[in-house]
């Protein structure tokens, strides 16, 4: 018998339903999964039988933990071709969701990281539960917060997106709600009831969500928003570090400790990425920028070393190169951010 598909697509009622079905890998995305989702979304785009799209996942452990990082690192250590083929398709999926004409619901139950953020953030409805954990942890493996992070993160309140991007902080449902990352909160035990109700009457999704809406409790981030706004508003990563050192609070100290574990190169890459993405007015332009960044970063030392330390050997002791912020030069960043030649650049689906 053949194995189950890693993405299950079907129409239920007037709902096009996409279920991520790779639970042992926390639904980490690969090229085939992205292609399957694009095919379904394209087929439903002009189908009058589909009024709404819902993206969920099998099992209870997580919505999507990201991309299949091992495969990307193995490719980056060679010629990078396989990694860039994945990024090109994944980013087309992100852009397709961002521009999709029909409402899309993402059920962000469990872990939502990296590639999972790229699936969820373009959706009109983003439902969190008490099991939701949201993060963009890429700077810890020498990568950068891609899949549209350059667009979505700088548009979060204040400088919270910069904080999430640089520290890789993990936040729960209440924080997701106050930041607008989640649009709604329901108890995990009520999800199946909600999904059935949406399938039965997708036109009334607003009313259905209002009926089942729950209280996620206190948002821990609210206690530190003042400190965050005093420190992460600086115009450079070095400035943020200096502001945290001067602040002197326990929260600031914890952020400093975290930042010191990250790749100096990708801290500066992420900072420039968010500043540029925040000034753009076209999501496709942001994705083209991120694809160019990815083409360079995936083959650099820090990504391959970060994956070795965190995912392969699990010693959590990466040896970054450069190993300090001051050694990451503007010319190095210019090289990483340079546009690709037209025949290599990312383009959206037509």
C-alpha positions as CSV (number, residue, x, y, z in Angstrom):
1,X,0.0,0.0,0.0
2,X,1.2,3.5,-0.8
3,X,1.9,5.9,2.1
4,X,-0.6,8.6,2.9
5,X,-0.1,11.9,1.1
6,X,1.8,14.6,3.0
7,X,-0.9,17.1,2.1
8,X,-4.6,16.1,1.8
9,X,-6.7,18.3,-0.3
10,X,-10.5,18.0,-0.9
11,X,-13.7,20.0,-1.1
12,X,-16.1,19.6,1.8
13,X,-19.4,21.4,1.4
14,X,-18.3,24.7,-0.1
15,X,-14.9,24.7,1.7
16,X,-11.7,23.8,0.0
17,X,-9.7,22.0,2.7
18,X,-6.0,21.6,2.9
19,X,-4.7,19.4,5.7
20,X,-0.9,19.1,6.3
21,X,-0.3,15.4,6.9
22,X,3.3,14.9,8.0
23,X,2.9,14.7,11.7
24,X,6.1,13.0,12.6
25,X,8.0,15.9,11.1
26,X,5.6,18.5,12.7
27,X,4.4,19.0,9.1
28,X,7.7,20.6,8.0
29,X,7.3,21.6,4.4
30,X,9.1,20.1,1.4
31,X,8.8,20.9,-2.3
32,X,6.1,18.3,-3.0
33,X,3.9,19.7,-0.2
34,X,4.2,23.2,-1.5
35,X,3.4,22.1,-5.0
36,X,0.3,20.2,-3.8
37,X,-1.0,23.2,-2.0
38,X,-0.4,25.5,-5.0
39,X,-2.3,23.0,-7.3
40,X,-5.3,22.9,-5.0
41,X,-5.4,26.7,-4.5
42,X,-5.1,27.2,-8.3
43,X,-7.9,24.7,-9.0
44,X,-10.3,26.3,-6.5
45,X,-9.5,29.9,-7.3
46,X,-12.2,30.3,-9.9
47,X,-14.4,27.3,-8.9
48,X,-17.8,28.5,-7.8
49,X,-18.2,25.3,-5.7
50,X,-15.5,26.7,-3.3
51,X,-16.4,29.7,-1.2
52,X,-13.6,29.5,1.4
53,X,-10.4,27.7,2.0
54,X,-9.3,26.2,5.3
55,X,-5.8,25.1,6.1
56,X,-5.3,22.7,9.1
57,X,-3.2,19.8,10.1
58,X,-3.4,16.2,11.2
59,X,-2.6,15.4,14.9
60,X,-2.2,17.7,17.8
61,X,1.5,18.6,18.0
62,X,1.7,21.4,15.6
63,X,0.4,23.3,12.6
64,X,3.8,23.6,10.8
65,X,7.3,23.7,12.3
66,X,8.9,25.3,9.2
67,X,10.7,23.9,6.1
68,X,12.7,20.7,5.9
69,X,15.9,22.4,7.1
70,X,18.2,19.3,6.8
71,X,17.5,19.1,3.1
72,X,18.1,22.8,2.6
73,X,21.4,22.6,4.5
74,X,22.6,19.5,2.6
75,X,21.8,21.4,-0.6
76,X,23.5,24.6,0.5
77,X,26.7,22.6,1.3
78,X,26.7,21.5,-2.4
79,X,25.4,23.8,-5.2
80,X,22.2,25.1,-3.5
81,X,20.1,24.2,-6.5
82,X,17.6,22.0,-4.5
83,X,17.3,24.6,-1.7
84,X,16.5,27.4,-4.2
85,X,14.0,25.3,-6.0
86,X,12.2,24.8,-2.7
87,X,12.4,28.5,-1.8
88,X,11.1,29.5,-5.3
89,X,8.0,27.3,-5.0
90,X,7.4,28.0,-1.3
91,X,7.5,31.8,-1.9
92,X,5.1,31.4,-4.8
93,X,2.8,29.6,-2.4
94,X,3.1,32.5,0.2
95,X,2.4,35.0,-2.5
96,X,-0.6,33.0,-3.9
97,X,-2.1,33.0,-0.4
98,X,-1.4,36.7,0.1
99,X,-3.2,37.6,-3.2
100,X,-6.0,34.9,-3.0
101,X,-9.4,36.2,-3.9
102,X,-11.3,34.0,-1.5
103,X,-11.1,34.0,2.3
104,X,-8.6,31.6,3.8
105,X,-8.7,30.3,7.3
106,X,-5.5,29.0,9.0
107,X,-6.0,26.8,12.1
108,X,-2.8,27.7,14.0
109,X,-3.1,24.9,16.6
110,X,0.2,23.9,18.1
111,X,3.6,24.9,16.8
112,X,3.6,27.7,14.1
113,X,7.2,28.5,13.1
114,X,9.1,29.5,10.0
115,X,7.3,28.0,6.9
116,X,4.2,27.6,9.1
117,X,4.2,31.4,9.6
118,X,4.4,31.8,5.9
119,X,1.3,29.8,5.4
120,X,-0.7,31.4,8.2
121,X,0.1,35.1,8.1
122,X,-1.4,35.8,4.6
123,X,-4.7,34.3,5.7
124,X,-7.7,36.4,6.5
125,X,-8.6,34.3,9.6
126,X,-5.8,33.0,11.9
127,X,-7.2,30.9,14.7
128,X,-5.0,30.3,17.8
129,X,-5.6,27.9,20.7
130,X,-4.0,27.3,24.1
131,X,-1.6,25.0,22.3
132,X,-0.3,27.6,19.9
133,X,3.4,28.5,19.9
134,X,4.5,31.1,17.4
135,X,8.1,31.9,16.5
136,X,10.5,32.9,13.8
137,X,13.7,31.2,15.2
138,X,15.8,31.4,12.0
139,X,18.7,33.6,13.4
140,X,19.5,30.7,15.8
141,X,20.4,28.5,12.8
142,X,22.1,31.1,10.6
143,X,19.1,31.7,8.4
144,X,16.7,34.7,8.4
145,X,13.0,35.2,8.9
146,X,11.8,34.6,5.4
147,X,8.4,33.4,3.9
148,X,7.3,37.0,4.0
149,X,8.8,37.9,7.4
150,X,10.2,41.0,5.9
151,X,6.7,42.2,5.1
152,X,4.7,41.0,8.1
153,X,7.1,41.5,11.0
154,X,7.8,45.2,10.6
155,X,4.1,45.8,10.4
156,X,3.4,44.4,13.8
157,X,2.8,47.0,16.6
158,X,5.8,49.0,17.6
159,X,9.0,47.1,17.1
160,X,7.7,43.8,18.3
161,X,8.4,42.3,14.9
162,X,12.1,43.2,15.2
163,X,12.1,41.6,18.6
164,X,10.6,38.4,17.3
165,X,12.9,38.3,14.3
166,X,16.2,38.9,16.2
167,X,15.6,36.9,19.3
168,X,13.5,34.1,17.9
169,X,11.2,34.5,20.9
170,X,8.4,32.0,21.3
171,X,5.0,33.5,22.1
172,X,1.7,31.9,23.0
173,X,-1.9,32.7,21.9
174,X,-2.6,35.7,24.1
175,X,0.5,37.5,22.8
176,X,-0.4,36.5,19.2
177,X,-3.8,38.1,19.7
178,X,-2.5,41.5,21.1
179,X,0.0,41.7,18.2
180,X,-2.6,40.8,15.6
181,X,-0.8,37.6,14.6
182,X,-3.9,35.7,15.5
183,X,-7.3,37.1,14.6
184,X,-9.3,34.7,16.9
185,X,-8.8,32.4,19.9
186,X,-10.7,29.2,20.6
187,X,-10.2,26.2,22.9
188,X,-8.5,23.3,21.2
189,X,-11.4,21.1,22.4
190,X,-13.8,23.2,20.3
191,X,-11.8,23.1,17.0
192,X,-13.6,20.1,15.4
193,X,-17.0,21.7,16.2
194,X,-15.8,24.9,14.7
195,X,-14.4,23.3,11.6
196,X,-17.7,21.4,11.1
197,X,-19.7,24.6,11.5
198,X,-17.5,26.4,8.9
199,X,-17.9,23.6,6.4
200,X,-21.7,23.7,7.0
201,X,-21.9,27.4,6.5
202,X,-18.7,29.2,5.3
203,X,-20.6,32.4,4.6
204,X,-21.2,32.8,8.3
205,X,-17.6,32.4,9.4
206,X,-17.6,35.8,11.3
207,X,-20.6,34.8,13.3
208,X,-19.3,31.3,14.0
209,X,-16.0,32.6,15.3
210,X,-17.8,35.2,17.5
211,X,-20.0,32.4,19.0
212,X,-17.0,30.2,19.9
213,X,-14.6,32.9,20.8
214,X,-12.8,32.3,24.1
215,X,-10.5,34.2,26.5
216,X,-6.8,33.4,26.2
217,X,-5.9,35.0,29.5
218,X,-3.1,37.5,30.2
219,X,-0.6,38.4,27.5
220,X,2.9,38.2,29.1
221,X,4.3,40.5,26.4
222,X,2.1,43.3,27.7
223,X,4.3,43.5,30.8
224,X,7.4,44.3,28.8
225,X,6.1,46.4,25.9
226,X,7.5,49.6,27.4
227,X,11.0,48.0,27.8
228,X,10.8,46.6,24.3
229,X,9.8,50.0,22.8
230,X,12.8,51.7,24.6
231,X,15.4,49.2,23.3
232,X,14.3,47.7,19.9
233,X,13.7,51.1,18.3
234,X,17.4,51.7,17.7
235,X,18.7,52.0,14.1
236,X,21.2,49.2,14.2
237,X,21.6,45.8,15.9
238,X,24.6,47.3,17.8
239,X,22.3,50.1,19.0
240,X,19.7,47.6,20.2
241,X,22.4,45.7,22.1
242,X,23.7,48.9,23.7
243,X,20.2,50.0,24.7
244,X,19.5,46.6,26.3
245,X,22.8,46.9,28.2
246,X,21.9,50.4,29.4
247,X,18.3,49.4,30.3
248,X,19.5,47.0,33.0
249,X,16.2,45.2,33.7
250,X,15.9,41.4,34.0
251,X,13.9,41.4,30.8
252,X,16.7,43.3,29.0
253,X,19.3,41.0,30.4
254,X,17.4,38.0,29.1
255,X,17.2,39.5,25.6
256,X,20.9,40.1,25.6
257,X,21.7,36.6,26.6
258,X,19.5,35.3,23.8
259,X,21.0,37.6,21.2
260,X,24.5,36.5,22.1
261,X,23.6,33.0,21.0
262,X,22.5,34.0,17.5
263,X,24.5,34.3,14.3
264,X,25.8,37.9,14.1
265,X,25.6,37.8,10.3
266,X,21.9,36.8,10.3
267,X,21.0,39.2,13.1
268,X,22.2,42.0,10.7
269,X,20.6,40.4,7.7
270,X,17.2,40.1,9.5
271,X,17.5,43.7,10.7
272,X,18.1,45.1,7.2
273,X,15.5,42.8,5.7
274,X,12.8,44.1,8.1
275,X,13.8,47.7,7.5
276,X,13.6,47.3,3.8
277,X,10.5,45.2,3.8
278,X,8.7,47.6,6.0
279,X,9.3,50.4,3.5
280,X,8.0,48.3,0.5
281,X,4.5,48.6,-0.9
282,X,4.4,45.4,-2.9
283,X,4.5,41.9,-1.3
284,X,6.0,40.4,-4.4
285,X,8.9,42.9,-4.2
286,X,9.5,41.7,-0.6
287,X,9.5,38.0,-1.7
288,X,12.0,38.8,-4.5
289,X,14.3,40.4,-1.9
290,X,14.0,37.4,0.4
291,X,14.7,35.0,-2.5
292,X,17.9,36.9,-3.3
293,X,18.9,36.8,0.4
294,X,18.2,33.1,0.5
295,X,20.3,32.4,-2.5
296,X,23.3,33.7,-0.7
297,X,22.7,32.8,3.0
298,X,21.8,29.2,2.3
299,X,25.3,28.6,1.0
300,X,27.2,30.6,3.7
301,X,29.0,29.1,6.7
302,X,26.6,30.2,9.4
303,X,23.5,28.3,7.9
304,X,25.4,25.1,7.4
305,X,27.0,25.4,10.9
306,X,23.8,26.4,12.6
307,X,21.9,23.4,11.2
308,X,24.8,21.1,12.3
309,X,24.8,22.5,15.8
310,X,21.1,22.8,16.5
311,X,19.5,20.0,14.3
312,X,22.1,17.4,13.4
313,X,24.6,17.1,16.2
314,X,22.4,19.0,18.7
315,X,25.3,20.3,20.7
316,X,23.8,23.8,20.5
317,X,27.3,25.3,20.2
318,X,27.6,26.8,16.8
319,X,30.8,28.5,15.8
320,X,29.6,31.6,13.9
321,X,31.8,33.3,11.3
322,X,32.0,36.2,11.8
323,X,31.7,35.7,15.5
324,X,30.8,39.3,16.5
325,X,28.5,42.0,15.2
326,X,31.3,44.4,14.4
327,X,32.9,42.0,11.9
328,X,29.7,41.8,9.8
329,X,30.4,44.6,7.4
330,X,28.1,46.7,5.2
331,X,29.8,45.4,2.1
332,X,29.1,41.8,3.3
333,X,25.4,42.7,3.7
334,X,25.4,44.5,0.3
335,X,26.6,41.3,-1.3
336,X,23.9,39.2,0.4
337,X,21.1,41.7,-0.6
338,X,22.2,42.3,-4.1
339,X,19.4,41.6,-6.7
340,X,19.8,38.4,-8.6
341,X,20.3,38.5,-12.4
342,X,16.9,38.6,-14.2
343,X,17.1,34.9,-15.3
344,X,17.7,33.8,-11.7
345,X,15.3,36.1,-9.9
346,X,12.1,35.0,-8.1
347,X,8.8,35.7,-9.9
348,X,5.2,35.1,-8.7
349,X,2.8,32.8,-10.3
350,X,1.0,34.2,-13.3
